[in-house]
Amino acid sequence: MTRLVLLGLAVIAFAGCETGGVGLAPSASLTTTTPGVTDYRFKVTWSVLPEQTADQKALEGHVENVAGGWGANNVRLLAQSLDSSGTLVGQRLEWLGGSLPPGSRTYFKIRRVPVADQYRVTVWSYQAYRGD
């Protein structure tokens, strides 16, 4: 009986992973940051650079650490390409590099971003440290 239950669970798990060979679009709900955390700790300013290729752009700007007393290491940025209705059409994660002490700013350039009607750059993840 136990063997039959385990076999049934394995079949269900395998079937749940099947996509039928169809490429799925990334889910915006799985690729957003937590606004309550990143919005008050960081200020991200960026602009779109001229085309690199017909289907790719580059984004450049800076991230400012506005969280008093807290620094950040291992900062990753999420660049998202959105169509005119705000639907996610492409995305790219990029390491910021270095440390971001309290009150400092670091510059970035994210290449190979899919061309779109609009863009969004946010802090995806980081490791906070206490720094005066």
DSSP file (Angstrom, degrees, kcal/mol; ACC not computed):
  #  RESIDUE AA STRUCTURE BP1 BP2  ACC     N-H-->O    O-->H-N    N-H-->O    O-->H-N    TCO  KAPPA ALPHA  PHI   PSI    X-CA   Y-CA   Z-CA
    1    1 A M     >        0   0    0      0, 0.0     4,-2.1     0, 0.0     5,-0.2   0.000 360.0 360.0 360.0 -44.5    0.0    0.0    0.0
    2    2 A T  H  >  +     0   0    0      1,-0.2     4,-2.4     2,-0.2     5,-0.2   0.895 360.0  52.5 -62.0 -40.1    2.8    2.4    0.9
    3    3 A R  H  > S+     0   0    0      1,-0.2     4,-2.3     2,-0.2    -1,-0.2   0.887 108.2  50.6 -63.0 -39.2    4.6    1.6   -2.4
    4    4 A L  H  > S+     0   0    0      2,-0.2     4,-2.3     1,-0.2    -1,-0.2   0.896 110.3  49.2 -66.2 -41.1    1.4    2.4   -4.3
    5    5 A V  H  X S+     0   0    0     -4,-2.1     4,-2.4     2,-0.2    -2,-0.2   0.925 112.0  48.5 -64.1 -45.0    0.9    5.8   -2.5
    6    6 A L  H  X S+     0   0    0     -4,-2.4     4,-2.2     1,-0.2    -2,-0.2   0.895 111.1  50.4 -62.7 -40.3    4.6    6.7   -3.2
    7    7 A L  H  X S+     0   0    0     -4,-2.3     4,-2.2     2,-0.2    -1,-0.2   0.914 110.2  50.2 -63.2 -42.8    4.2    5.7   -6.9
    8    8 A G  H  X S+     0   0    0     -4,-2.3     4,-2.2     1,-0.2    -2,-0.2   0.905 110.8  48.9 -62.0 -42.5    1.1    7.9   -7.1
    9    9 A L  H  X S+     0   0    0     -4,-2.4     4,-2.6     1,-0.2    -1,-0.2   0.884 110.0  52.0 -64.9 -38.7    2.8   10.9   -5.6
   10   10 A A  H  X S+     0   0    0     -4,-2.2     4,-2.5     2,-0.2    -2,-0.2   0.907 109.7  49.0 -64.3 -41.6    5.8   10.5   -8.0
   11   11 A V  H  X S+     0   0    0     -4,-2.2     4,-2.5     2,-0.2    -2,-0.2   0.914 112.5  48.0 -64.2 -43.1    3.4   10.4  -11.0
   12   12 A I  H  X S+     0   0    0     -4,-2.2     4,-2.1     2,-0.2    -2,-0.2   0.923 112.5  48.7 -63.6 -44.3    1.6   13.5   -9.8
   13   13 A A  H  X S+     0   0    0     -4,-2.6     4,-0.9     1,-0.2    -2,-0.2   0.916 113.1  47.3 -62.8 -43.3    4.9   15.4   -9.1
   14   14 A F  H >X S+     0   0    0     -4,-2.5     3,-0.7     1,-0.2     4,-0.6   0.914 111.9  49.8 -64.9 -42.8    6.3   14.4  -12.5
   15   15 A A  H >< S+     0   0    0     -4,-2.5     3,-0.8     1,-0.2    -1,-0.2   0.851 105.3  58.3 -65.0 -34.4    3.0   15.5  -14.3
   16   16 A G  H 3< S+     0   0    0     -4,-2.1    -1,-0.2     1,-0.2    -2,-0.2   0.756 104.0  52.5 -66.8 -24.1    3.1   18.8  -12.5
   17   17 A C  H << S+     0   0    0     -4,-0.9    -1,-0.2    -3,-0.7     2,-0.2   0.623  85.7 105.4 -85.5 -14.1    6.5   19.6  -14.0
   18   18 A E    <<  +     0   0    0     -3,-0.8    -3,-0.0    -4,-0.6    -4,-0.0  -0.475  41.9 179.9 -72.0 132.6    5.4   18.9  -17.5
   19   19 A T    >   -     0   0    0     -2,-0.2     3,-1.3     5,-0.0    -1,-0.1   0.388  44.1-119.4-110.6  -0.7    4.9   22.0  -19.7
   20   20 A G  T 3   -     0   0    0      1,-0.2     3,-0.1     3,-0.0    -2,-0.1   0.689  62.4 -71.4  71.1  16.7    3.9   20.2  -22.8
   21   21 A G  T 3  S+     0   0    0      1,-0.3     2,-0.5     0, 0.0    -1,-0.2   0.539 101.2 129.8  78.2   4.4    6.9   21.7  -24.7
   22   22 A V    <   -     0   0    0     -3,-1.3     2,-0.3     1,-0.0    -1,-0.3  -0.814  62.0-122.2 -96.1 129.7    5.3   25.2  -24.7
   23   23 A G        -     0   0    0     -2,-0.5     2,-0.4    -3,-0.1    -1,-0.0  -0.540  27.8-144.0 -69.8 128.8    7.5   28.0  -23.5
   24   24 A L        -     0   0    0     -2,-0.3     3,-0.1     1,-0.0    -1,-0.0  -0.748  12.1-119.9 -96.7 141.6    5.9   29.8  -20.6
   25   25 A A        -     0   0    0     -2,-0.4    64,-0.1     1,-0.1    65,-0.0  -0.510  40.7 -96.9 -73.2 145.8    6.2   33.5  -20.1
   26   26 A P        -     0   0    0      0, 0.0     2,-0.5     0, 0.0    62,-0.1  -0.358  39.0-117.3 -63.7 144.1    7.8   34.6  -16.8
   27   27 A S    >   -     0   0    0      1,-0.1     3,-1.1    -3,-0.1     4,-0.5  -0.723  11.1-150.7 -86.5 125.3    5.3   35.4  -14.1
   28   28 A A  G >  S+     0   0    0     -2,-0.5     3,-0.8     1,-0.3    -1,-0.1   0.815  97.1  62.0 -63.0 -29.9    5.4   39.0  -12.9
   29   29 A S  G 3  S+     0   0    0      1,-0.2     3,-0.3     2,-0.2    -1,-0.3   0.748 106.2  45.4 -69.6 -21.5    4.2   37.8   -9.4
   30   30 A L  G <  S+     0   0    0     -3,-1.1    -1,-0.2     1,-0.2    -2,-0.2   0.487 112.6  50.6 -96.5  -4.4    7.4   35.7   -9.1
   31   31 A T  S <  S+     0   0    0     -3,-0.8     2,-0.3    -4,-0.5    -1,-0.2   0.087  85.2 100.5-124.4  24.0    9.8   38.4  -10.3
   32   32 A T        -     0   0    0     -3,-0.3     2,-0.1    -4,-0.1    -3,-0.0  -0.733  64.1-124.6-106.4 160.2    8.9   41.4   -8.2
   33   33 A T        -     0   0    0     -2,-0.3    91,-0.1    45,-0.1     3,-0.1  -0.417  33.5 -95.7 -92.3 173.7   10.7   42.8   -5.1
   34   34 A T    >>  -     0   0    0     90,-0.2     4,-2.0     1,-0.2     3,-1.9  -0.816  33.2-159.3 -91.6 104.2    9.1   43.4   -1.8
   35   35 A P  H 3> S+     0   0    0      0, 0.0     4,-1.5     0, 0.0     5,-0.4   0.823  86.5  61.8 -57.1 -35.0    8.3   47.2   -1.9
   36   36 A G  H 34 S+     0   0    0      1,-0.2     4,-0.1     2,-0.1    -2,-0.0   0.724 114.8  33.5 -64.2 -20.6    8.2   47.6    1.9
   37   37 A V  H <> S+     0   0    0     -3,-1.9     4,-0.8     2,-0.1     3,-0.2   0.875 124.0  35.2-100.1 -55.4   11.8   46.5    2.1
   38   38 A T  H  X S+     0   0    0     -4,-2.0     4,-1.9     1,-0.2     3,-0.2   0.820 109.3  61.8 -76.8 -29.9   13.7   47.8   -0.9
   39   39 A D  H  < S+     0   0    0     -4,-1.5    -1,-0.2    -5,-0.4    -3,-0.1   0.858 109.2  39.5 -68.0 -34.9   11.8   51.1   -1.4
   40   40 A Y  H  4 S+     0   0    0     -5,-0.4    -1,-0.2    -3,-0.2    -2,-0.2   0.644 119.2  46.0 -90.8 -12.7   12.8   52.7    1.9
   41   41 A R  H  < S+     0   0    0     -4,-0.8    25,-2.1     1,-0.2    26,-1.0   0.735 116.1  35.1 -96.1 -26.5   16.4   51.4    2.0
   42   42 A F  E  <  -A   65   0A   0     -4,-1.9     2,-0.5    23,-0.2    23,-0.2  -0.961  56.3-155.5-134.1 146.0   17.4   52.2   -1.6
   43   43 A K  E     -A   64   0A   0     21,-2.4    21,-2.7    -2,-0.4     2,-0.5  -0.986  18.1-163.0-117.7 119.9   16.8   54.9   -4.2
   44   44 A V  E     -A   63   0A   0     -2,-0.5     2,-0.4    19,-0.2    19,-0.2  -0.911   9.2-179.7-108.5 123.0   17.4   53.6   -7.8
   45   45 A T  E     +A   62   0A   0     17,-2.5    17,-2.6    -2,-0.5     2,-0.3  -0.981  16.4 153.0-121.2 132.2   17.9   56.2  -10.5
   46   46 A W  E     -A   61   0A   0     -2,-0.4     2,-0.3    15,-0.3    15,-0.3  -0.959  25.3-157.0-153.4 166.3   18.4   55.0  -14.1
   47   47 A S  E     -A   60   0A   0     13,-2.5    13,-2.3    -2,-0.3     2,-0.5  -0.969  28.8-107.1-145.3 160.4   18.1   55.9  -17.8
   48   48 A V  E     -A   59   0A   0     -2,-0.3    11,-0.2    11,-0.2     3,-0.1  -0.768  31.9-146.9 -91.5 129.1   17.9   54.0  -21.1
   49   49 A L        -     0   0    0      9,-3.2     9,-0.5    -2,-0.5     3,-0.1  -0.499  35.4 -78.9 -87.3 162.0   20.9   54.2  -23.3
   50   50 A P  S    S-     0   0    0      0, 0.0     8,-0.2     0, 0.0    -1,-0.2  -0.136  70.9 -68.3 -55.5 159.2   20.8   54.1  -27.1
   51   51 A E        -     0   0    0      1,-0.1     6,-0.2     6,-0.1     3,-0.1  -0.140  34.7-167.2 -53.2 138.6   20.3   50.7  -28.7
   52   52 A Q  S    S-     0   0    0      4,-1.8     2,-0.3     1,-0.4     5,-0.2   0.830  81.3 -11.7 -86.1 -45.7   23.1   48.2  -28.5
   53   53 A T  B >  S-B   56   0A   0      3,-1.4     3,-0.8     0, 0.0    -1,-0.4  -0.815  85.9 -87.0-139.6 179.9   21.4   46.0  -31.1
   54   54 A A  T 3  S+     0   0    0     -2,-0.3    -3,-0.0     1,-0.2     3,-0.0   0.778 127.7  31.7 -64.2 -26.0   17.9   46.0  -32.7
   55   55 A D  T 3  S+     0   0    0     59,-0.1    60,-1.5     1,-0.0     2,-0.4   0.275 113.5  64.4-117.7  11.7   16.5   43.9  -29.9
   56   56 A Q  E <   -BC  53 114A   0     -3,-0.8    -4,-1.8    58,-0.2    -3,-1.4  -0.993  51.3-174.2-139.4 145.2   18.6   44.9  -26.9
   57   57 A K  E     - C   0 113A   0     56,-3.2    56,-2.6    -2,-0.4     2,-0.4  -0.718  18.6-132.0-120.5 174.3   19.0   48.1  -24.8
   58   58 A A  E     -     0   0A   0     -9,-0.5    -9,-3.2    -8,-0.2     2,-0.4  -0.984  13.3-155.4-128.1 144.0   21.3   49.0  -21.9
   59   59 A L  E     -AC  48 110A   0     51,-2.7    51,-3.6    -2,-0.4     2,-0.3  -0.954  13.6-179.1-117.9 137.0   20.3   50.7  -18.7
   60   60 A E  E     +AC  47 109A   0    -13,-2.3   -13,-2.5    -2,-0.4     2,-0.3  -0.973  22.5 104.2-135.6 153.5   22.6   52.8  -16.6
   61   61 A G  E     -AC  46 108A   0     47,-2.1    47,-2.7    -2,-0.3     2,-0.3  -0.943  53.3 -82.8 174.3-153.4   22.2   54.6  -13.3
   62   62 A H  E     -AC  45 107A   0    -17,-2.6   -17,-2.5    -2,-0.3     2,-0.5  -0.984  16.4-138.7-145.3 156.7   23.0   54.5   -9.6
   63   63 A V  E     -AC  44 106A   0     43,-2.6    43,-2.2    -2,-0.3     2,-0.5  -0.971  19.4-159.9-114.5 128.2   21.7   52.9   -6.4
   64   64 A E  E     -AC  43 105A   0    -21,-2.7   -21,-2.4    -2,-0.5     2,-0.9  -0.929  14.1-137.6-111.2 131.4   21.8   55.1   -3.3
   65   65 A N  E     +A   42   0A   0     39,-2.9    38,-1.5    -2,-0.5   -23,-0.2  -0.785  29.3 168.3 -87.3 108.4   21.7   53.5    0.2
   66   66 A V        +     0   0    0    -25,-2.1     2,-0.9    -2,-0.9   -24,-0.2   0.302  40.4 110.1-104.3   7.1   19.2   55.7    2.1
   67   67 A A  S >  S-     0   0    0    -26,-1.0     3,-1.6     3,-0.2    36,-0.1  -0.748  70.8-131.6 -85.4 105.7   18.9   53.4    5.1
   68   68 A G  T 3  S+     0   0    0     -2,-0.9    -2,-0.1     1,-0.2     3,-0.1  -0.339  84.0   6.6 -60.4 129.9   20.7   55.2    8.0
   69   69 A G  T 3  S+     0   0    0      1,-0.1    62,-2.5    62,-0.1     2,-0.5   0.353 109.3  96.4  84.5  -6.5   23.1   53.0    9.9
   70   70 A W  E <   -D  130   0B   0     -3,-1.6    -3,-0.2    60,-0.2    60,-0.2  -0.969  50.9-167.0-123.3 129.9   22.8   49.9    7.6
   71   71 A G  E     -D  129   0B   0     58,-3.1    58,-1.9    -2,-0.5     2,-0.4  -0.520  13.0-137.1-100.2 174.8   25.1   49.0    4.7
   72   72 A A  E     -DE 128 100B   0     28,-1.4    28,-2.9    56,-0.2     2,-0.3  -0.999  15.9-176.1-139.7 136.0   24.5   46.4    2.0
   73   73 A N  E     +D  127   0B   0     54,-2.9    54,-2.7    -2,-0.4    26,-0.1  -0.807  68.4  25.5-118.2 163.7   26.7   43.8    0.4
   74   74 A N  E    S-     0   0B   0     24,-0.4     2,-0.4    -2,-0.3    -1,-0.2   0.885  77.8-176.1  51.5  47.6   26.0   41.4   -2.5
   75   75 A V  E     -     0   0B   0     23,-0.5    21,-3.3    -3,-0.2    22,-0.6  -0.610   7.5-165.7 -79.6 130.7   23.4   43.7   -4.0
   76   76 A R  E     -DF 125  95B   0     49,-2.6    48,-2.8    -2,-0.4    49,-1.3  -0.961   6.0-149.5-117.6 136.1   21.6   42.3   -7.1
   77   77 A L  E     -DF 123  94B   0     17,-3.5    17,-2.3    -2,-0.4     2,-0.6  -0.803   2.7-148.0-103.5 145.5   19.5   44.5   -9.4
   78   78 A L  E     -DF 122  93B   0     44,-2.9    44,-2.0    -2,-0.3     2,-0.5  -0.961  10.9-167.3-112.9 115.2   16.5   43.3  -11.4
   79   79 A A  E     -DF 121  92B   0     13,-2.9    13,-2.2    -2,-0.6     2,-0.4  -0.905  11.0-168.6-101.2 125.7   16.0   45.0  -14.7
   80   80 A Q  E     -DF 120  91B   0     40,-3.2    40,-1.9    -2,-0.5     2,-0.5  -0.937  15.4-149.6-120.5 138.8   12.5   44.3  -16.2
   81   81 A S  E     -DF 119  90B   0      9,-3.2     8,-3.0    -2,-0.4     9,-1.3  -0.906  22.0-171.4-102.7 130.8   11.2   45.1  -19.7
   82   82 A L  E     -DF 118  88B   0     36,-3.0    36,-2.1    -2,-0.5    35,-0.9  -0.937  17.4-130.2-126.5 145.0    7.5   45.8  -19.9
   83   83 A D    >   -     0   0    0      4,-2.4     3,-2.0    -2,-0.4    33,-0.0  -0.190  48.0 -82.4 -80.9-175.9    5.1   46.2  -22.8
   84   84 A S  T 3  S+     0   0    0      1,-0.3    -1,-0.1     2,-0.1    32,-0.0   0.729 131.3  51.3 -64.1 -22.5    2.7   49.1  -23.1
   85   85 A S  T 3  S-     0   0    0      2,-0.1    -1,-0.3     0, 0.0    -3,-0.0   0.433 121.5-104.9 -92.8   0.8    0.1   47.5  -20.7
   86   86 A G  S <  S+     0   0    0     -3,-2.0     2,-0.3     1,-0.3    -2,-0.1   0.553  70.5 147.5  89.7   8.0    2.8   46.8  -18.0
   87   87 A T        -     0   0    0      1,-0.1    -4,-2.4     2,-0.0    -1,-0.3  -0.605  54.9-109.6 -79.9 136.2    3.1   43.1  -18.7
   88   88 A L  E     +F   82   0B   0     -2,-0.3    -6,-0.2    -6,-0.2     3,-0.1  -0.465  42.6 165.9 -66.6 126.5    6.6   41.6  -18.2
   89   89 A V  E     -     0   0B   0     -8,-3.0     2,-0.3     1,-0.4    -7,-0.2   0.512  64.9  -5.5-117.9 -12.1    8.2   40.7  -21.5
   90   90 A G  E     -F   81   0B   0     -9,-1.3    -9,-3.2    24,-0.1    -1,-0.4  -0.951  58.0-170.9-174.0 158.3   11.8   40.2  -20.3
   91   91 A Q  E     -F   80   0B   0     -2,-0.3     2,-0.3   -11,-0.2   -11,-0.2  -0.988   4.8-164.5-156.1 161.8   14.1   40.5  -17.3
   92   92 A R  E     -F   79   0B   0    -13,-2.2   -13,-2.9    -2,-0.3     2,-0.4  -0.969  12.4-145.2-153.2 133.1   17.7   40.3  -16.3
   93   93 A L  E     -F   78   0B   0     -2,-0.3     2,-0.4   -15,-0.2   -15,-0.2  -0.821  22.7-179.1 -97.5 139.9   19.5   40.0  -12.9
   94   94 A E  E     -F   77   0B   0    -17,-2.3   -17,-3.5    -2,-0.4     2,-0.3  -0.999  27.1-122.7-142.4 134.7   22.8   41.9  -12.5
   95   95 A W  E     -F   76   0B   0     -2,-0.4   -19,-0.2   -19,-0.2   -21,-0.0  -0.567  12.3-151.2 -73.2 137.1   25.2   42.1   -9.5
   96   96 A L        -     0   0    0    -21,-3.3    -1,-0.1    -2,-0.3   -20,-0.1   0.867  36.5-140.0 -75.3 -37.7   25.9   45.7   -8.4
   97   97 A G        +     0   0    0    -22,-0.6   -21,-0.0     1,-0.2    -3,-0.0   0.397  51.7  23.4  87.0 137.5   29.3   44.8   -7.2
   98   98 A G  S    S-     0   0    0      2,-0.0   -23,-0.5     8,-0.0   -24,-0.4  -0.106  95.9 -50.0  73.0-171.5   31.2   45.9   -4.1
   99   99 A S        -     0   0    0    -26,-0.1   -26,-0.2   -25,-0.1   -28,-0.0  -0.688  35.7-149.6-100.8 154.1   29.7   47.2   -0.8
  100  100 A L  B     -E   72   0B   0    -28,-2.9   -28,-1.4    -2,-0.3     3,-0.1  -0.768  21.5-163.0-124.2  83.2   27.1   49.9   -0.5
  101  101 A P    >   -     0   0    0      0, 0.0     3,-2.0     0, 0.0   -36,-0.3  -0.129  40.7 -70.3 -62.9 163.0   27.8   51.7    2.9
  102  102 A P  T 3  S+     0   0    0      0, 0.0   -36,-0.1     0, 0.0   -31,-0.1  -0.288 121.0  10.1 -55.3 134.0   25.1   53.9    4.5
  103  103 A G  T 3  S+     0   0    0    -38,-1.5     2,-0.2     1,-0.2   -37,-0.1   0.490 105.0 116.6  77.3   3.7   24.6   57.1    2.6
  104  104 A S    <   -     0   0    0     -3,-2.0   -39,-2.9   -39,-0.1     2,-0.3  -0.480  50.2-146.5-100.2 171.5   26.7   56.0   -0.4
  105  105 A R  E     -C   64   0A   0    -41,-0.2     2,-0.4    -2,-0.2   -41,-0.2  -0.985   4.8-161.4-136.5 150.3   25.8   55.4   -4.0
  106  106 A T  E     -C   63   0A   0    -43,-2.2   -43,-2.6    -2,-0.3     2,-0.2  -0.992  17.1-131.8-131.7 138.8   27.2   53.0   -6.6
  107  107 A Y  E     -C   62   0A   0     -2,-0.4     2,-0.3   -45,-0.2   -45,-0.3  -0.578  25.4-175.6 -90.8 152.0   26.9   53.3  -10.4
  108  108 A F  E     -C   61   0A   0    -47,-2.7   -47,-2.1    -2,-0.2     2,-0.3  -0.954  19.9-160.5-142.8 160.8   25.7   50.4  -12.6
  109  109 A K  E     -C   60   0A   0     -2,-0.3     2,-0.6   -49,-0.2   -49,-0.2  -0.946  10.4-163.3-141.7 121.8   25.3   49.5  -16.3
  110  110 A I  E     -C   59   0A   0    -51,-3.6   -51,-2.7    -2,-0.3     3,-0.3  -0.932  14.1-167.3-110.1 116.4   23.0   46.6  -17.2
  111  111 A R  E     +     0   0A   0     -2,-0.6   -53,-0.2   -53,-0.2   -54,-0.0  -0.499  58.7  34.9 -98.2 167.5   23.5   45.4  -20.8
  112  112 A R  E     +     0   0A   0      1,-0.2    -1,-0.2    -2,-0.2   -54,-0.2   0.879  69.1 161.5  58.9  44.7   21.5   43.1  -23.0
  113  113 A V  E     -C   57   0A   0    -56,-2.6   -56,-3.2    -3,-0.3    -1,-0.2  -0.839  46.6-107.6 -92.7 128.8   18.0   44.2  -21.7
  114  114 A P  E     -C   56   0A   0      0, 0.0   -58,-0.2     0, 0.0   -25,-0.1  -0.270  38.3-104.0 -57.8 138.8   15.2   43.2  -24.1
  115  115 A V        +     0   0    0    -60,-1.5     2,-0.3   -34,-0.1   -34,-0.1  -0.385  57.2 153.1 -63.2 138.2   13.7   46.1  -26.0
  116  116 A A        -     0   0    0     -3,-0.1   -33,-0.2    -2,-0.1     3,-0.1  -0.926  57.5 -99.8-155.9 176.0   10.3   47.1  -24.6
  117  117 A D  S    S+     0   0    0    -35,-0.9     2,-0.3    -2,-0.3   -34,-0.2   0.825 103.8   6.1 -73.9 -33.2    7.9   50.1  -24.2
  118  118 A Q  E     -D   82   0B   0    -36,-2.1   -36,-3.0    -3,-0.0     2,-0.3  -0.961  67.0-149.5-148.5 163.6    9.0   50.7  -20.6
  119  119 A Y  E     -D   81   0B   0     -2,-0.3     2,-0.3   -38,-0.2   -38,-0.2  -0.897   2.7-162.2-135.0 160.4   11.5   49.5  -18.1
  120  120 A R  E     -D   80   0B   0    -40,-1.9   -40,-3.2    -2,-0.3     2,-0.4  -0.986   1.8-168.0-144.6 135.0   11.9   49.1  -14.4
  121  121 A V  E     +D   79   0B   0     -2,-0.3     2,-0.3   -42,-0.2   -42,-0.2  -0.993  19.6 161.0-125.2 125.6   15.0   48.6  -12.2
  122  122 A T  E     -D   78   0B   0    -44,-2.0   -44,-2.9    -2,-0.4     2,-0.6  -0.903  47.7 -95.2-136.3 163.6   14.7   47.5   -8.6
  123  123 A V  E     -D   77   0B   0     -2,-0.3   -46,-0.3   -46,-0.2   -85,-0.1  -0.753  36.9-175.0 -79.8 119.9   16.9   46.0   -5.9
  124  124 A W  E     -     0   0B   0    -48,-2.8     2,-0.3    -2,-0.6   -90,-0.2   0.902  60.5 -16.3 -84.1 -47.1   16.3   42.3   -6.1
  125  125 A S  E     +D   76   0B   0    -49,-1.3   -49,-2.6   -92,-0.1    -1,-0.3  -0.982  60.0 165.6-156.2 162.6   18.3   41.1   -3.1
  126  126 A Y  E     -     0   0B   0     -2,-0.3     2,-0.5   -51,-0.2   -52,-0.2  -0.969  33.4-118.1-168.0 165.9   21.1   42.2   -0.7
  127  127 A Q  E     -D   73   0B   0    -54,-2.7   -54,-2.9    -2,-0.3     2,-0.2  -0.983  32.3-145.7-116.8 119.6   22.8   41.3    2.6
  128  128 A A  E     -D   72   0B   0     -2,-0.5     2,-0.3   -56,-0.2   -56,-0.2  -0.544  17.0-176.8 -84.8 148.4   22.4   44.0    5.2
  129  129 A Y  E     -D   71   0B   0    -58,-1.9   -58,-3.1    -2,-0.2     2,-0.5  -0.989  33.6-106.4-140.7 150.7   25.1   44.8    7.7
  130  130 A R  E     +D   70   0B   0     -2,-0.3     2,-0.4   -60,-0.2   -60,-0.2  -0.645  49.0 163.6 -77.1 121.7   25.3   47.3   10.6
  131  131 A G              0   0    0    -62,-2.5   -62,-0.1    -2,-0.5    -2,-0.1  -0.964 360.0 360.0-146.0 125.1   27.5   50.1    9.7
  132  132 A D              0   0    0     -2,-0.4   -62,-0.1   -64,-0.1    -1,-0.1   0.454 360.0 360.0 -91.3 360.0   27.8   53.6   11.3
